[in-house]
Structure formats: C-alpha cells, structure tokens
C-alpha cells in the first residue's frame, strides 16, 4: 500500500470504530507542537545543578510517601 492508501484506510477504520466526533478528538491529541524542545530543555536544565535536582526529587518523594503507620490505618 502507498502512504496515502494507508492513511485513507486508517481514517476509515477510526471513523468506523470511533465515529466522526471521537476520531477528530483522537487525532487532535497528535500534533507536532511548537518551538524547539531540545533548545528549550537545555535552557531550563542548564540553570539547575545536579545536586539541586536530586534534592528536589528527594523532597517530592518525601512529600508523596505514605508512612507505615498511615498504611496500617488504611487497612
């Protein structure tokens, strides 16, 4: 099949399975976005040291963790 035939068949399957409205909603999830992710990622990552990043991860884990006594209370 050519790329165009594959696309046509794919749209057909989606519409037949999901209907027109849900096919559109499904396809809207896949866009290329804007900007240059790699450049932007370096801009914000270069501002944070490895130590700061590790401390942030540790703090988030501590905030989200459930203590053993809390687990026992849930049971």
C-alpha positions in Angstrom: 0.0 0.0 0.0 1.1 3.5 -0.6 1.4 6.0 2.3 -1.8 7.7 1.1 -3.7 4.4 1.0 -2.5 3.5 4.5 -3.7 6.9 5.7 -7.1 6.6 4.0 -7.6 3.1 5.4 -6.5 4.3 8.9 -9.0 7.1 8.8 -11.7 4.7 7.6 -11.0 2.3 10.5 -11.0 5.1 13.0 -14.3 6.6 11.8 -16.0 3.2 11.6 -14.8 2.3 15.1 -15.0 5.6 16.9 -17.4 7.7 14.9 -16.5 11.0 13.4 -16.5 13.2 16.5 -14.3 10.8 18.6 -12.0 10.3 15.6 -11.4 14.0 15.5 -10.9 14.1 19.2 -8.4 11.2 18.9 -6.5 12.9 16.1 -6.3 16.2 17.9 -4.1 14.5 20.5 -1.3 14.2 18.0 0.2 17.5 16.9 3.7 18.4 16.4 3.7 21.3 18.8 5.6 24.5 18.5 9.2 25.5 19.3 12.4 23.7 19.7 12.1 21.3 22.6 15.8 20.5 22.7 16.9 24.1 22.9 14.2 25.0 25.5 15.1 21.9 27.6 18.8 23.0 27.7 17.7 26.5 28.7 16.0 25.3 31.9 18.1 22.3 32.7 21.4 24.2 32.4 20.1 26.5 35.2 19.7 23.6 37.7 22.7 21.8 39.2 22.6 18.0 39.7 22.6 18.5 43.4 19.6 20.8 43.3 17.8 18.3 41.0 18.5 15.4 43.4 17.3 17.4 46.4 14.1 18.3 44.6 13.5 14.6 43.8 14.1 13.6 47.3 11.8 16.3 48.7 9.0 15.3 46.3 9.4 11.6 47.3 9.2 12.6 50.9 6.0 14.7 50.3 4.3 11.9 48.4 5.4 9.0 50.5 3.0 7.3 53.0 4.4 6.3 56.3 4.0 2.8 57.5 1.6 3.9 60.3 -0.6 5.6 57.6 -0.6 2.3 55.6 -1.7 0.4 58.8 -4.5 2.9 59.4 -5.8 2.3 55.8 -6.0 -1.5 56.4 
